Amino acid sequence: MRNKINVFLLISMMFFLSSCFSSTENIDKAKQDLLNWSWVVEEDYTSEEITKYDELEKDQKENIEEKIVINTLTTDQFIELDSLENKDLLSLEVEITWKTTTNVDKIIVNFSNTWSSFKEDNYTLKTFKPGDKTFLYRAFLKYETLDYWRNVYLIEAFSWEKVSKTELIINVNKEVVNSDKSSEKEPVASEKVDTSSLPTSQYFGNPVELWDSKITYSDIKWLQIEKLSGTWVTLDSDSVNNFLSDRIDGWFFWNSLRPIKDNEWVSFFVVRLDWDNYIYEKHYFSPSWYYWVLQLEKWVWADISNLSEKNTELKLKNDTYQTVTIADMLFKELLK
């Protein structure tokens, strides 16, 4: 009887271990899928499909030139594109501007890139008003309106019953961009913070010096404060976008830009990707160039495809973080 029990236990353990290994493999596969790691499950593709893809990719890399092409597709042309330089492509942030040659009621930009994970976008310019003489369209990687290889922008300008169509092609050679050191952002200078001028309290504690001229507070976890020079943030979305683009080397979204004083002391929440993690933070900025970052969450299971939705989800939790209440209290102490 004891032998039968032992055999049963042995078989059960083997089944359990087998299940564990299967579960681990499934978890690894799901994680790799989510992170878009460079791997191929051969049984999912035929050899012909793999060969065809490799040939297309090789042809794309060999024949593309890093240049900008403008094609007029209609006899009527209601806009004139301003010139762009190849060097503008190195940062993967291109501001496309142009002037209208007649009264234009509406402008639509249709973006496509068959080699990108975000293949197309259709956008009606919200800031453009009928009668405006100039306008701006930001072709940025982080906005999913610019990527490596061939980017096509069909710009439609409507004037009464007529429409003019202009095609702008921006070719971005990935190897050229990645090998060019000028594409690296210059860091914003950070100055040493004078801790003697900062307030103390039983609620947020005392200032504590960290590394790289940064400080924190003894009773506020995951807070970093630094003093910047050569930068500015105001109650303006473009100002925030430009500031974060210079400081964050990766994908991010932000929400809840709020004034604290005179439209210059501002705060906003940011979610950004850090490898396979997302990090959610509250940022504070003052005219004296004090810049604060308070980390609120750090967790897995976020990538480019769902970071925008994660930003919306986390925004609903902004009022629930107790540490934000304490940090707000500290920040407002500087206003006195």
Buried (B, 14 or more C-beta within 10 A) or exposed (E): EEEEEEEEEEEEEEEEEEEEEEEEEEEEEEEEEBEEEEEEEEEEEEEEEEEEEEEEEEEBEEEBEBEBEBEEEEEEBBBEBEEBEBEBBBBBBBEBEBEBBEEBBBBBBBBBBEBBEBEEBEBEBEEBEEEBEEBEBBBBBBBBBBBBBBBBBBBBBBBEEEBBBBBBEBBBBBEBBEEEEEBEEEEBEBEEBEEEEBBBEEEBBBBBEBEEBBBBBEBBEBBBBBBBEEBEBBBEEEBBBBBBBBBBEEBBBBBEBEEBEEEBBBBBBBBBBEEBEBBBBBBBBBEEBBBBBBBBBEEEEBBBEEBEEBBEEBBEEBEEBEBBEBBBBBBEBBEE
